[in-house]
Amino acid sequence: MAIRKSSISGIPFGNTDSRPASPSIGQTYFNGTLGCLEIYTSNGWMIPDAAPQPPTSLVATNVGTSRAYNNGSASIAFNLPTTGGLASSYTITSSPGSYTVSGSSSPLIVTGLQSSTSYTYTATATNNYGTSSASSASSSVTATSVPQAPTIGTATATGATGSVSLTFTAGNTGGTSITNYKYSTDGTTYTAFSPAQTTSPLAISGLTNNTSQTISLKSVNSNGDSIASSVSNSVTPIDLAMTGGTASSSGSYRYNTFTSTSNLVVSQTKSVDILVVAGGGGGGGGDAGNAGGGGAGGLVYHSSQSLSPGTYAVTVGAGGSGGLTQFRGGTGGNSQFGSLTSADGGGGGGTLQYQGSSSGGCGGGGGQIGSGSAGTQGYGGGNGGGYSGGGGGGMASAGLAPSGGDYPAGGTGGQGLSTYSSWGSATSTGQNVSGTYYYAGGGGGSNHGASGSSTNNVGGNGGGGRGAFSSTIAVAGTANTGGGGGGGNSVASPLTGGAGGSGIVIVRYLA
């Protein structure tokens, strides 16, 4: 049909198929098929005096980059309606949450979305004649954002130069995995871990030594950084001049404690104090009579030694083995720091009459009718007597002989040296006796099981083994104190004496 013009208005008219082939924006046409006036727009022919139809083909895309936690966003693209009235605006609504945004073109950006939450979206179109029904929903899309701030835990100096261990509890991921953390000591400049760290505790290095500081954290994911956590407790990283053994600090001193043979590596010249304790001697083995306690390992103290940068060998002596039936206890191993004087291992406790006690840093106690031995660096052991063994010597006092009747309690081991109690407390080594730390106590001698005392005979404070009685097995000297082992008796099975406690080497210096 040929296009004709209205005689009244001059507007072209005809059926739908007769619309102008190449209309211009704003051109009008009276459509007889539809029975209404149409206007040509960028969306095609639209009815100017009717409510619009809803948009179609909604596609939602998450936009999480740099979005604050729980303020996610999504871009909603849609096709404009090609029928109905010409829309002047469009509105996007989320489900759940009913977050909305309006605008005049596609796409539109919805904000305020909750992180890690899945949303679908619908759209409506509006003009002066009304609002369309809602469109079909888009596919669901999870909103993401930067992570939630972590919850700060406890910062602890690790003993390594400028290093701190920091615990934390991770917050919500923001919908995408946390890939790293950043830390700050001033609350302004944040440093990312390299390589990345994502689990608690975090190992932080390169901090300012000997300076109290607090630390805050930020979580990192592909969208960016969280807000900062609160600050940690104050922590002071340590500037270690040396490494090796177990590093610790107490008061104004730093300690390197060795409980096994190793090396001390010195990086700064320092004046140090060195405590060297040898392994304790083993208690003698029991048989027809009772055995003596092992002597404590010798203790040597080196004050104000200047150590230059380098590597220093540290030898820690093992405790002597407990004597088997009728055999003397083994001598403890020597301990030594570098080329300095070594501490001598403790002497073994003697047996009834088969093997006598031996000397060492402190002497072993004599068996039932034997004599105690002298100490080379400490006190000697006590003599046996009256069916009981003598106590091993300690660094503070000699081992005692049994006393009182034919079946006396075994001789008490010599006392350990309390001079270095603060060292023991600072390094959590040594045996705690009534709140005090001691090193190098002698082992107790055993008493006759059939008629003797009904209680174990204790060794010297700080590591002495106890003598055995009845069916009780002899007690070993405490590890890393140089304590002597208790003597074996004539009844317990096995009759083996208690092993000596291993030695220890401690180096300390002023921070």
Protein Blocks (a to p, Z undefined) as FASTA:
>chain_A
ZZdddfklopacddfklgcfbdcehiacddfknopacdddfkbpcdfkbccdddehiacd
ddfehpaehiacddddddddfedjddfbdcddddehjiacddfbdcdddehiaehiacdd
ddddddfkbccdddddddddddddddddddddddddehiahiacdddddddehlpacfbd
cddfklmaccddddddfbdcdddehiaehiacddddddddfkbccddddddddddddddf
bgehjaddehjbccdddfbdcddddfbdcdddddddddddddddddfbccdddddddddd
dehiacdedddddddddddddddehiacdddddddehjbccdddddddddfklpccdddf
bdcdddfklccdddfklccddddeehiacddddfkbccdddeeijbdcddddddddfklm
mmmmmnogajdeehiacehiaddddddfklmcfbdcdddehiiacddehjbccddddehk
lpacddddfkbccfbdcddddddddddddZZ
